[in-house]
Amino acid sequence: MDIINVAFEDPIMFQLNGEIIRLIAFKTPEHGNIKFGVDAPRTIAVHREEIYHAIKKKEQAKET
């Protein structure tokens, strides 16, 4: 795993399947918390990890 440091509200840009995705970290009023914004084309599904796992679990249940 690579660890990088960027300033808040500076986008991290990467490419996935030929599409550009921007990830932006924002400060929140709560001490020690941050939020992430994701700017991705609609063709790319973006989910939190627990939602992603729930979707995969539901898909596997349909297959059996």
ChimeraX commands (.cxc) that place a marker at each C-alpha (Angstrom):
marker #1 position 0.00,0.00,0.00 radius 0.5
marker #1 position 1.25,3.45,-0.88 radius 0.5
marker #1 position 0.70,6.36,1.50 radius 0.5
marker #1 position 0.53,9.87,0.10 radius 0.5
marker #1 position -0.07,13.26,1.68 radius 0.5
marker #1 position -2.17,15.93,0.01 radius 0.5
marker #1 position -3.70,19.16,1.23 radius 0.5
marker #1 position -7.41,19.22,2.01 radius 0.5
marker #1 position -9.58,19.95,-1.02 radius 0.5
marker #1 position -6.71,19.14,-3.41 radius 0.5
marker #1 position -7.94,16.33,-5.66 radius 0.5
marker #1 position -6.22,13.00,-6.03 radius 0.5
marker #1 position -6.76,11.91,-9.61 radius 0.5
marker #1 position -6.42,8.40,-10.95 radius 0.5
marker #1 position -7.52,6.43,-13.95 radius 0.5
marker #1 position -9.75,3.34,-13.88 radius 0.5
marker #1 position -10.72,1.53,-17.08 radius 0.5
marker #1 position -9.70,4.57,-19.09 radius 0.5
marker #1 position -11.88,6.93,-17.00 radius 0.5
marker #1 position -10.54,9.74,-14.80 radius 0.5
marker #1 position -11.70,9.71,-11.16 radius 0.5
marker #1 position -11.12,12.49,-8.64 radius 0.5
marker #1 position -11.07,11.89,-4.88 radius 0.5
marker #1 position -11.20,14.94,-2.62 radius 0.5
marker #1 position -10.84,15.06,1.19 radius 0.5
marker #1 position -12.77,17.74,3.10 radius 0.5
marker #1 position -12.43,18.88,6.70 radius 0.5
marker #1 position -15.56,18.67,8.84 radius 0.5
marker #1 position -16.60,20.72,11.87 radius 0.5
marker #1 position -16.17,17.61,14.04 radius 0.5
marker #1 position -12.65,17.36,15.43 radius 0.5
marker #1 position -10.60,14.61,13.80 radius 0.5
marker #1 position -13.14,13.76,11.08 radius 0.5
marker #1 position -12.91,14.17,7.34 radius 0.5
marker #1 position -15.28,13.43,4.46 radius 0.5
marker #1 position -14.44,12.27,0.97 radius 0.5
marker #1 position -15.98,13.43,-2.26 radius 0.5
marker #1 position -15.76,11.27,-5.37 radius 0.5
marker #1 position -16.13,12.66,-8.86 radius 0.5
marker #1 position -16.50,9.77,-11.30 radius 0.5
marker #1 position -18.39,9.14,-14.52 radius 0.5
marker #1 position -21.85,7.57,-14.06 radius 0.5
marker #1 position -20.56,4.43,-15.76 radius 0.5
marker #1 position -18.44,3.70,-12.67 radius 0.5
marker #1 position -20.25,2.56,-9.52 radius 0.5
marker #1 position -18.97,4.19,-6.33 radius 0.5
marker #1 position -19.96,2.66,-2.98 radius 0.5
marker #1 position -18.71,2.59,0.60 radius 0.5
marker #1 position -17.04,-0.71,1.43 radius 0.5
marker #1 position -19.92,-2.12,3.48 radius 0.5
marker #1 position -22.42,-1.29,0.73 radius 0.5
marker #1 position -20.18,-2.91,-1.87 radius 0.5
marker #1 position -19.99,-6.11,0.19 radius 0.5
marker #1 position -23.77,-6.15,0.69 radius 0.5
marker #1 position -24.30,-5.83,-3.07 radius 0.5
marker #1 position -21.83,-8.65,-3.78 radius 0.5
marker #1 position -23.47,-10.86,-1.13 radius 0.5
marker #1 position -26.90,-10.27,-2.67 radius 0.5
marker #1 position -25.56,-11.07,-6.16 radius 0.5
marker #1 position -24.01,-14.33,-4.90 radius 0.5
marker #1 position -27.29,-15.31,-3.22 radius 0.5
marker #1 position -29.14,-14.85,-6.54 radius 0.5
marker #1 position -26.62,-17.11,-8.32 radius 0.5
marker #1 position -27.25,-20.04,-5.97 radius 0.5
marker link #1:1,2 radius 0.2
marker link #1:2,3 radius 0.2
marker link #1:3,4 radius 0.2
marker link #1:4,5 radius 0.2
marker link #1:5,6 radius 0.2
marker link #1:6,7 radius 0.2
marker link #1:7,8 radius 0.2
marker link #1:8,9 radius 0.2
marker link #1:9,10 radius 0.2
marker link #1:10,11 radius 0.2
marker link #1:11,12 radius 0.2
marker link #1:12,13 radius 0.2
marker link #1:13,14 radius 0.2
marker link #1:14,15 radius 0.2
marker link #1:15,16 radius 0.2
marker link #1:16,17 radius 0.2
marker link #1:17,18 radius 0.2
marker link #1:18,19 radius 0.2
marker link #1:19,20 radius 0.2
marker link #1:20,21 radius 0.2
marker link #1:21,22 radius 0.2
marker link #1:22,23 radius 0.2
marker link #1:23,24 radius 0.2
marker link #1:24,25 radius 0.2
marker link #1:25,26 radius 0.2
marker link #1:26,27 radius 0.2
marker link #1:27,28 radius 0.2
marker link #1:28,29 radius 0.2
marker link #1:29,30 radius 0.2
marker link #1:30,31 radius 0.2
marker link #1:31,32 radius 0.2
marker link #1:32,33 radius 0.2
marker link #1:33,34 radius 0.2
marker link #1:34,35 radius 0.2
marker link #1:35,36 radius 0.2
marker link #1:36,37 radius 0.2
marker link #1:37,38 radius 0.2
marker link #1:38,39 radius 0.2
marker link #1:39,40 radius 0.2
marker link #1:40,41 radius 0.2
marker link #1:41,42 radius 0.2
marker link #1:42,43 radius 0.2
marker link #1:43,44 radius 0.2
marker link #1:44,45 radius 0.2
marker link #1:45,46 radius 0.2
marker link #1:46,47 radius 0.2
marker link #1:47,48 radius 0.2
marker link #1:48,49 radius 0.2
marker link #1:49,50 radius 0.2
marker link #1:50,51 radius 0.2
marker link #1:51,52 radius 0.2
marker link #1:52,53 radius 0.2
marker link #1:53,54 radius 0.2
marker link #1:54,55 radius 0.2
marker link #1:55,56 radius 0.2
marker link #1:56,57 radius 0.2
marker link #1:57,58 radius 0.2
marker link #1:58,59 radius 0.2
marker link #1:59,60 radius 0.2
marker link #1:60,61 radius 0.2
marker link #1:61,62 radius 0.2
marker link #1:62,63 radius 0.2
marker link #1:63,64 radius 0.2
view
